Amino acid sequence: TVYCQGRLTRHDYGRDHHPRCFTVWLAGGGIKRGMTYGTTDDFSYNVVDNPVEVYDLHATILHCLGIDHTKLTYKFQGRHYRLTDVHGHVVKPILA
């Protein structure tokens, strides 16, 4: 796995680490071919249409693997947590 990130400082927030928008390339495993889901403004700063949270991305990937994300839990400090928290939903429009 290759990972690259620009330098971030307190004064230079950077475009390589953006909290509101992200891009993911998914292929195979039940994902529709040749589509774009969601849009941002002209500066790719804010989501304009069809927002997807990281929890939703996780839920969708787990769904494609045949795993029910609501039942996948891990125990931390005596409590069971879900990878998708309580917010995650499968993004059905991107499924083939």
N, C-alpha and C positions, 0 to 999 in steps of 0.2 A: 504494500500500500504506500502510495506516495502522497505526502501532505505538504502544502506550501502555504505560508501566510506572510503577509507584509508586516512591517514593524508597527506596533501600536503603542501609543503613549497616552498620557492623560489629556494632552492637547490635540493630538492627531488621532481621531477615532478610526480613520481608515475605511476603505471600501471593501477590504478583504474580510472584514468581520462585522457583518451587518445584522442587527437583531430582528429587523422587521421582515426581510425578504431573503429567500434562498432559492437556489436552483438545484434540482436533482434530476439526474438522467436515469431512467429505469427502462429495462428491456427484458423481454421474455417473461416467463412465469405467470402469465395471465394478465399482463398489462397491454392496453391498446397500443397499436403501432402508430407512429408518426403524428402524435398529437401534442399540444401544449395545453396545460391546465392552469388557470389563474393568470392574472395580469397585474402589472405594477404601473406606477405613474411613469412619466417620461424619464425620470432620473433613477428609476429602480429603488426608490427610497421608501415608498409606502405601497401596500397591497391595495389594489383597486377592485378586483373581482376574484371570487372563489378563494378565500384565504385557507391555507392549510398549515396547521401547527405541526411541530415535530412529533407530537403524540399521534397525530393522524397518519403521518408517514410511517411510523412504527406499526400502527394498527394495520395499515394497508399491506405492508411487507409481510407481517405475520399472517395475515389472511391468505396471501398468495402462497405461503409455505404450509397452509392447512392448519394453522394454529389459531385458536380462539384467544384473542388478546385479552379478553376479560377474565380468562381463567389462568393466564400466565402470571404468576406472582413470585416474588422473592421476599425473603424474610430479612428485616433489618431492625435491630433494636427491639425485638419481640413483636414486631408488627408486620403484617403482609402488605407489600406494595405491588402495584402493577407497573410494568414498563410504560404503559400508555396512560398511567394515572387514571383519573376519572374523566378526563377530557377527550381521550382518543376515540376517533370514529374512522371506520374504513371509508376511504375516498372512492365510492362506487363508480362515479363517472369515468374513472381512468381504467377500470377493469374491462377486459375483453369479454 
